[in-house]
């Protein structure tokens, strides 16, 4: 898959309000192909009036959608999952074109997205209330009820996967959804929305495009939206929380934010295995390191440092940087020129403070193709006071730090304001469990590479978020609990 002409990308898209696609009341903004830097389309900047129209459509659809059984709503999700699989190649290619992520990786993203729709459809029958112990006055129970209109605001790094994954729980719980697509990668969500409207009832899902200041803030402030789920940068998440509070309405806001995630390497680890897991967990070959879960701090026991760095150098040199749709590409460009410049700023700082082992430049692919490429970059001799050890870079930059005393390693790992994920590499499960218990992170892998499992909640500690995505935890978060009491039950007398 290397020809975009067959993808039928529109030169101009509209916003999607239920089954209606329209130009919108506001301005438009360009959409660029990260692999070439060329404009490929434009989309509306949805205005406050557009947001209001989308909410009205969702509110009108809510009573009939809520009235369906969870099994009936689940069947809609299953049909949408099947449609995604039927259109797998084209949707994955559009996702790659939109985001810059490699095509093969986006096929895996689509598979996970479809599986998430099936998963939430499957567990929805467990979304019930509780029958409590009766009293002399009557019977007591709880009900789980949907909020109504839900807002989902998703990030740029996995636009297609997040479009499906993040609407699955609220929809099957009985809510209708207004989905705010990312500024940088709006095409894949819009194409997903076009597919969804062939299956979902009118008004159940709307897809809006636009920037955060205009569209995002109008979504967050809307009085009919009482439940908001946001995934993205820490700074933006704080602004979402602030804007929700300033709206004058009480809103339930969950945020899944960034991370400065450690991978602990114990002295019994195999350096080749460490290198493979570190490259996978850094998401070099799925999203160019643009992932909140990327383990960008490799904390290696000093006895293994030289061997691990050598193995990493060899493994990272095998990464093939190129256009997202090229068949040989294993790592694509960053999502935008601004993102590439931001990452290069961190790299330049790293050059001054640490030892550059590999990369550190814009990659030959930038000159050849004109896109937003940054080479896979490895730094050694990084210490906790260095900027690249403290800040979330959100790019293909891995920092090696060493430790001798594990208490010191744990202190370094926990010193940041983030606490999203952590990896532990060792064959000693005593060491592994000690590290897993002590690290301040919401999601920990032992000898893993950063996989996500739908049955487990994904969320962080500290500034990495509030709430969790995936699992029954997420599904329940899109419902409210109502207590119901049946009193004055008169016994039958013959």
C-alpha positions as CSV (number, residue, x, y, z in Angstrom):
1,X,0.0,0.0,0.0
2,X,2.0,3.0,-1.2
3,X,-0.4,5.0,-3.5
4,X,-2.7,7.6,-1.9
5,X,-4.6,8.1,-5.1
6,X,-6.7,5.0,-4.4
7,X,-7.8,6.1,-1.0
8,X,-10.3,8.7,-2.3
9,X,-9.2,11.4,0.2
10,X,-11.6,14.4,-0.1
11,X,-10.1,17.8,-0.8
12,X,-12.6,19.2,1.7
13,X,-14.4,17.4,4.5
14,X,-17.4,18.5,6.5
15,X,-18.2,18.0,10.2
16,X,-20.6,15.2,10.9
17,X,-23.7,16.0,13.0
18,X,-25.5,12.7,13.3
19,X,-26.1,11.5,9.7
20,X,-25.7,15.0,8.3
21,X,-22.3,16.2,6.9
22,X,-22.0,19.9,6.6
23,X,-19.5,22.7,6.0
24,X,-20.0,24.3,9.4
25,X,-20.4,27.9,10.5
26,X,-16.7,28.7,11.0
27,X,-13.4,28.8,9.1
28,X,-11.5,25.8,7.7
29,X,-8.0,24.5,8.5
30,X,-5.6,22.6,6.3
31,X,-4.6,19.0,6.8
32,X,-1.1,17.9,5.9
33,X,0.5,14.6,5.0
34,X,3.3,14.2,7.6
35,X,5.2,12.0,5.1
36,X,5.6,14.8,2.5
37,X,4.6,18.0,4.3
38,X,2.1,18.7,1.6
39,X,-1.5,19.8,2.2
40,X,-3.9,17.0,1.3
41,X,-7.3,18.3,2.5
42,X,-9.0,20.8,4.7
43,X,-11.6,20.5,7.4
44,X,-14.0,22.9,9.2
45,X,-13.2,24.6,12.5
46,X,-16.5,23.8,14.2
47,X,-17.9,26.8,15.9
48,X,-19.9,27.0,19.1
49,X,-23.0,26.9,17.0
50,X,-21.8,23.7,15.3
51,X,-21.1,22.2,18.7
52,X,-24.6,23.2,19.9
53,X,-26.1,21.6,16.8
54,X,-24.2,18.4,17.4
55,X,-25.3,18.3,21.1
56,X,-28.9,18.9,20.1
57,X,-28.7,16.0,17.6
58,X,-27.2,13.7,20.3
59,X,-29.8,14.8,22.9
60,X,-32.6,14.1,20.5
61,X,-31.2,10.6,19.8
62,X,-30.6,9.8,23.4
63,X,-34.1,8.6,24.5
64,X,-34.4,5.9,21.8
65,X,-30.8,4.8,22.2
66,X,-31.1,4.6,26.0
67,X,-34.3,2.6,25.6
68,X,-32.5,-0.2,23.7
69,X,-31.3,-3.1,25.8
70,X,-27.5,-3.4,26.3
71,X,-27.6,-6.5,24.1
72,X,-29.2,-4.4,21.3
73,X,-26.7,-1.6,21.7
74,X,-23.9,-4.2,21.8
75,X,-25.1,-5.6,18.5
76,X,-24.7,-2.2,16.9
77,X,-21.1,-2.1,18.1
78,X,-20.4,-5.6,16.8
79,X,-21.7,-4.6,13.4
80,X,-19.5,-1.5,13.4
81,X,-16.5,-3.8,14.3
82,X,-17.3,-6.1,11.4
83,X,-17.5,-3.1,9.1
84,X,-14.1,-1.9,10.2
85,X,-12.6,-5.3,9.5
86,X,-14.3,-5.4,6.0
87,X,-12.6,-2.0,5.3
88,X,-9.4,-2.8,7.1
89,X,-6.8,-2.0,4.3
90,X,-8.3,1.3,3.2
91,X,-9.0,2.6,6.8
92,X,-5.5,1.6,8.0
93,X,-4.0,3.3,5.0
94,X,-6.0,6.5,5.6
95,X,-4.9,6.3,9.3
96,X,-1.2,6.0,8.2
97,X,-1.5,8.9,5.8
98,X,-3.3,11.0,8.4
99,X,-0.9,10.3,11.3
100,X,2.4,9.4,9.7
101,X,2.4,6.1,11.6
102,X,3.5,3.0,9.5
103,X,0.8,1.3,7.5
104,X,1.4,-2.2,9.0
105,X,1.2,-0.7,12.5
106,X,-2.1,1.0,11.7
107,X,-3.6,-2.3,10.6
108,X,-2.8,-3.6,14.1
109,X,-4.4,-0.4,15.5
110,X,-7.6,-1.2,13.5
111,X,-7.6,-4.7,14.8
112,X,-7.4,-3.5,18.3
113,X,-10.1,-0.9,17.7
114,X,-12.5,-3.5,16.3
115,X,-11.7,-5.8,19.2
116,X,-12.5,-3.1,21.7
117,X,-16.0,-2.6,20.1
118,X,-16.6,-6.3,20.5
119,X,-15.2,-6.4,24.0
120,X,-17.5,-3.7,25.3
121,X,-20.4,-5.2,23.5
122,X,-19.6,-8.4,25.3
123,X,-19.2,-7.1,28.9
124,X,-22.2,-4.7,28.7
125,X,-24.6,-7.3,30.2
126,X,-22.6,-7.1,33.4
127,X,-23.5,-3.4,33.6
128,X,-26.2,-3.8,36.2
129,X,-27.1,-2.4,39.6
130,X,-27.1,-4.2,42.9
131,X,-29.8,-5.7,45.0
132,X,-29.1,-4.9,48.6
133,X,-30.2,-6.6,51.8
134,X,-33.9,-5.9,52.5
135,X,-35.0,-4.1,55.6
136,X,-38.3,-4.2,57.5
137,X,-39.3,-1.2,55.5
138,X,-38.8,-2.6,52.0
139,X,-36.5,-3.6,49.2
140,X,-33.4,-1.6,48.2
141,X,-31.4,-1.6,45.0
142,X,-29.2,0.5,42.7
143,X,-29.5,1.2,39.0
144,X,-26.7,2.2,36.6
145,X,-28.0,4.9,34.2
146,X,-26.3,6.7,31.4
147,X,-25.4,10.4,31.6
148,X,-26.9,11.5,28.2
149,X,-24.6,13.3,25.8
150,X,-20.9,12.4,26.3
151,X,-17.9,14.3,24.9
152,X,-14.8,12.3,23.9
153,X,-11.7,14.4,23.0
154,X,-8.9,12.3,21.4
155,X,-5.2,12.8,20.6
156,X,-3.4,12.8,17.3
157,X,-1.2,9.7,17.8
158,X,-3.7,6.9,17.1
159,X,-6.7,8.7,15.5
160,X,-8.6,5.7,14.1
161,X,-8.0,3.4,17.0
162,X,-9.0,6.1,19.5
163,X,-12.1,7.0,17.5
164,X,-13.5,3.5,18.0
165,X,-12.0,2.6,21.4
166,X,-13.0,5.7,23.2
167,X,-16.7,5.7,22.0
168,X,-17.3,2.0,22.7
169,X,-17.9,2.2,26.5
170,X,-20.1,5.3,26.5
171,X,-22.2,4.1,23.6
172,X,-22.9,0.6,25.0
173,X,-23.7,2.2,28.4
174,X,-26.5,4.0,26.7
175,X,-25.0,7.5,26.1
176,X,-24.8,9.4,22.8
177,X,-21.4,10.8,21.9
178,X,-19.9,13.9,20.4
179,X,-16.4,13.0,19.3
180,X,-13.8,15.9,18.9
181,X,-11.2,14.8,16.4
182,X,-7.5,15.8,16.8
183,X,-6.4,19.1,15.2
184,X,-3.5,17.4,13.4
185,X,-5.1,14.1,12.3
186,X,-8.8,14.7,11.6
187,X,-9.3,12.6,8.4
188,X,-9.2,9.1,10.0
189,X,-11.9,10.0,12.6
190,X,-14.1,11.6,9.8
191,X,-13.8,8.5,7.7
192,X,-14.6,6.4,10.7
193,X,-17.6,8.6,11.3
194,X,-18.8,8.1,7.7
195,X,-18.6,4.3,8.3
196,X,-20.4,4.6,11.6
197,X,-23.3,6.5,10.3
198,X,-24.1,3.6,7.9
199,X,-24.7,1.5,11.1
200,X,-25.6,3.6,14.1
201,X,-28.9,5.4,14.4
202,X,-29.0,9.1,13.5
203,X,-27.6,11.4,16.2
204,X,-25.9,8.7,18.3
205,X,-22.5,9.7,17.1
206,X,-21.3,13.1,15.8
207,X,-17.7,13.9,14.7
208,X,-16.4,17.5,15.0
209,X,-13.1,18.9,13.8
210,X,-11.4,22.1,14.8
211,X,-8.8,23.5,17.2
212,X,-8.8,23.3,20.9
213,X,-9.5,27.0,21.6
214,X,-12.5,27.2,19.3
215,X,-14.1,23.8,19.1
216,X,-12.6,22.0,22.1
217,X,-13.5,24.7,24.6
218,X,-17.1,25.0,23.2
219,X,-17.5,21.2,23.7
220,X,-16.2,21.3,27.2
221,X,-18.3,24.2,28.2
222,X,-21.6,23.1,26.8
223,X,-24.2,22.8,29.5
224,X,-25.8,19.6,28.1
225,X,-22.5,17.7,28.3
226,X,-22.0,16.5,31.9
227,X,-19.4,13.7,31.2
228,X,-16.1,14.4,29.4
229,X,-13.3,11.9,28.5
230,X,-10.1,13.5,27.4
231,X,-6.8,11.9,26.2
232,X,-3.8,14.0,25.4
233,X,-1.1,16.3,26.8
234,X,-0.9,17.1,30.5
235,X,-1.1,20.8,29.8
236,X,-4.2,20.4,27.7
237,X,-5.8,18.1,30.2
238,X,-5.4,20.7,32.9
239,X,-7.0,23.2,30.6
240,X,-9.9,20.9,30.0
241,X,-10.4,20.4,33.7
242,X,-10.2,24.2,34.2
243,X,-12.6,25.0,31.4
244,X,-15.1,22.4,32.7
245,X,-15.0,24.0,36.1
246,X,-15.3,27.5,34.7
247,X,-18.4,26.5,32.6
248,X,-20.6,27.0,35.7
249,X,-21.8,23.4,35.6
250,X,-20.6,20.4,37.5
251,X,-19.1,17.9,35.1
252,X,-17.4,14.5,35.5
253,X,-14.1,14.8,33.7
254,X,-11.6,12.0,33.3
255,X,-8.2,12.6,31.7
256,X,-5.5,10.2,30.4
257,X,-2.4,12.3,30.1
258,X,1.3,11.9,29.5
259,X,4.2,10.0,31.0
260,X,7.9,9.9,31.6
261,X,8.0,6.2,31.9
262,X,10.8,4.1,33.3
263,X,12.0,0.7,32.2
264,X,14.0,-1.0,35.0
265,X,16.7,-3.4,33.8
266,X,18.1,-5.7,36.5
267,X,21.6,-7.3,36.3
268,X,20.3,-10.7,35.3
269,X,18.6,-9.4,32.1
270,X,19.7,-10.4,28.6
271,X,20.9,-7.3,26.7
272,X,19.5,-8.4,23.4
273,X,16.1,-9.0,25.0
274,X,16.3,-5.6,26.7
275,X,17.0,-3.9,23.4
276,X,14.1,-5.6,21.7
277,X,11.7,-4.8,24.5
278,X,13.0,-1.2,24.8
279,X,12.4,-0.5,21.1
280,X,8.9,-2.0,21.3
281,X,8.0,-0.2,24.5
282,X,9.3,3.1,23.1
283,X,6.8,2.7,20.2
284,X,9.5,3.6,17.7
285,X,7.9,1.3,15.1
286,X,4.2,2.2,15.8
287,X,4.0,5.9,16.5
288,X,7.6,7.3,16.4
289,X,7.7,7.5,20.2
290,X,4.6,9.7,20.1
291,X,2.9,7.7,22.8
292,X,2.0,8.5,26.4
293,X,3.1,5.0,27.4
294,X,6.5,5.1,25.8
295,X,9.3,4.1,28.2
296,X,11.7,6.9,27.4
297,X,13.9,6.4,30.5
298,X,15.9,3.1,30.4
299,X,17.2,2.6,34.0
300,X,20.0,0.0,33.5
301,X,22.1,-1.7,36.2
302,X,25.6,-0.4,35.8
303,X,27.0,-3.9,35.2
304,X,24.9,-4.2,31.9
305,X,25.1,-0.6,30.7
306,X,27.8,-1.1,28.0
307,X,26.2,-4.3,26.6
308,X,22.7,-2.8,26.6
309,X,23.8,0.4,24.8
310,X,25.6,-1.7,22.2
311,X,22.5,-3.9,21.7
312,X,20.3,-0.9,21.5
313,X,22.6,0.8,18.9
314,X,22.4,-2.3,16.7
315,X,18.6,-2.7,17.1
316,X,17.8,1.0,16.5
317,X,20.0,1.1,13.4
318,X,17.7,-1.6,11.9
319,X,14.7,0.8,12.1
320,X,13.8,2.0,8.5
321,X,12.6,5.6,8.5
322,X,10.4,6.6,5.6
323,X,6.9,7.5,4.4
324,X,4.0,6.0,6.3
325,X,2.7,4.1,3.3
326,X,6.0,2.8,1.9
327,X,6.1,-1.0,2.3
328,X,9.7,-1.0,3.7
329,X,9.0,1.7,6.4
330,X,9.1,0.6,10.0
331,X,9.1,4.2,11.5
332,X,7.3,7.1,9.9
333,X,7.5,10.9,10.3
334,X,6.3,12.9,13.3
335,X,2.8,14.3,13.1
336,X,3.6,17.9,12.2
337,X,6.4,20.4,11.6
338,X,5.8,21.9,15.1
339,X,6.1,18.5,16.7
340,X,9.3,17.8,14.9
341,X,10.8,21.2,15.9
342,X,9.8,20.5,19.5
343,X,11.5,17.1,19.6
344,X,14.6,18.6,17.9
345,X,14.7,21.2,20.7
346,X,15.0,18.4,23.3
347,X,17.6,16.6,21.2
348,X,19.7,19.8,21.0
349,X,19.6,20.1,24.7
350,X,20.5,16.5,25.1
351,X,23.6,17.0,22.9
352,X,24.8,19.6,25.4
353,X,24.3,17.5,28.5
354,X,24.5,13.8,27.6
355,X,26.4,11.5,25.2
356,X,24.7,11.0,21.8
357,X,25.0,7.4,20.7
358,X,22.8,7.4,17.6
359,X,20.6,9.7,15.6
360,X,20.2,13.3,16.8
361,X,19.2,14.7,13.4
362,X,16.2,15.1,11.1
363,X,16.9,11.8,9.2
364,X,17.8,11.6,5.5
365,X,14.1,10.9,4.8
366,X,13.3,14.6,5.5
367,X,15.5,15.7,2.6
368,X,14.2,13.0,0.3
369,X,10.5,13.2,1.0
370,X,10.0,16.6,2.6
371,X,8.1,15.4,5.7
372,X,8.5,15.8,9.4
373,X,11.2,13.1,10.0
374,X,13.4,12.8,13.1
375,X,15.9,9.9,13.3
376,X,15.7,7.3,16.1
377,X,17.8,8.9,18.8
378,X,19.7,7.3,21.7
379,X,21.4,9.1,24.5
380,X,23.7,7.6,27.2
381,X,25.1,9.0,30.4
382,X,21.8,10.8,31.1
383,X,21.3,12.0,34.7
384,X,18.1,12.9,36.5
385,X,18.7,16.7,36.3
386,X,18.9,16.6,32.5
387,X,15.9,18.0,30.6
388,X,15.5,14.9,28.5
389,X,15.2,12.9,31.7
390,X,12.5,15.1,33.2
391,X,10.2,16.2,30.4
392,X,7.9,14.2,28.1
393,X,9.5,14.5,24.7
394,X,6.8,12.6,22.7
395,X,9.2,11.6,20.0
396,X,11.8,9.0,19.1
397,X,14.3,9.8,21.8
398,X,15.5,7.1,24.4
399,X,17.6,8.0,27.4
400,X,19.9,5.5,29.1
401,X,20.4,6.0,32.9
402,X,22.4,3.7,35.2
403,X,22.0,2.6,38.7
404,X,23.9,0.6,41.3
405,X,21.6,0.8,44.3
406,X,18.0,0.0,43.5
407,X,16.7,2.3,46.1
408,X,18.3,5.1,44.1
409,X,16.8,3.8,40.9
410,X,13.4,3.8,42.4
411,X,13.8,7.3,43.7
412,X,14.9,8.5,40.3
413,X,11.9,6.8,38.7
414,X,9.4,8.3,41.1
415,X,10.8,11.8,41.2
416,X,8.8,13.0,38.1
417,X,5.3,14.4,38.3
418,X,4.2,11.7,35.9
419,X,3.2,8.1,36.8
420,X,1.6,6.4,33.8
421,X,3.5,3.2,33.0
422,X,6.6,1.2,34.0
423,X,8.4,-1.9,32.7
424,X,10.6,-4.3,34.6
425,X,13.1,-6.6,32.9
426,X,14.4,-9.5,35.1
427,X,14.1,-13.2,35.5
428,X,13.8,-12.8,39.3
429,X,10.2,-12.3,40.1
430,X,11.0,-11.3,43.7
431,X,12.9,-8.3,42.3
432,X,10.2,-7.7,39.7
433,X,7.3,-7.6,42.2
434,X,9.3,-5.4,44.5
435,X,9.8,-2.9,41.7
436,X,6.1,-3.2,40.6
437,X,4.8,-2.4,44.1
438,X,7.1,0.5,44.7
439,X,7.0,2.3,41.4
440,X,4.4,5.1,41.2
441,X,2.7,4.1,38.0
442,X,-0.8,2.9,37.1
443,X,0.2,0.3,34.5
444,X,3.2,-2.0,35.0
445,X,4.6,-4.7,32.7
446,X,7.1,-7.4,33.9
447,X,9.1,-8.6,30.9
448,X,6.6,-7.0,28.6
449,X,6.9,-4.6,25.7
450,X,4.0,-2.2,26.4
451,X,1.0,-4.3,25.4
452,X,-2.5,-3.2,26.3
453,X,-5.1,-5.6,27.5
454,X,-8.8,-4.7,27.3
455,X,-9.7,-6.4,30.5
456,X,-7.4,-4.2,32.6
457,X,-7.9,-0.5,33.3
458,X,-5.3,1.8,31.7
459,X,-4.7,5.0,33.7
460,X,-2.0,6.8,35.6
461,X,-0.9,8.2,39.0
462,X,-0.1,11.8,39.8
463,X,-0.1,14.1,36.7
464,X,-0.6,11.2,34.3
465,X,-4.4,11.3,34.7
466,X,-7.7,10.9,36.5
467,X,-9.7,7.7,35.9
468,X,-8.9,4.9,33.5
469,X,-9.7,3.7,30.1
470,X,-10.6,0.1,29.1
471,X,-12.1,-2.6,31.3
472,X,-15.3,-2.6,33.3
473,X,-13.9,0.3,35.2
474,X,-14.2,2.5,32.1
475,X,-17.7,1.2,31.3
476,X,-19.0,2.0,34.7
477,X,-17.6,5.5,34.6
478,X,-20.0,6.4,31.8
479,X,-23.0,5.6,34.1
480,X,-24.5,7.3,37.2
481,X,-25.7,5.3,40.2
482,X,-29.3,5.8,41.3
483,X,-30.6,4.3,44.5
484,X,-34.1,2.8,44.4
485,X,-36.2,1.9,47.4
486,X,-39.5,0.0,47.3
487,X,-41.3,0.7,50.6
488,X,-44.6,0.1,52.2
489,X,-44.9,-3.4,50.7
490,X,-48.2,-4.7,52.0
491,X,-48.3,-8.4,52.5
492,X,-51.1,-10.3,50.9
493,X,-53.9,-11.4,53.2
494,X,-56.5,-13.9,52.1
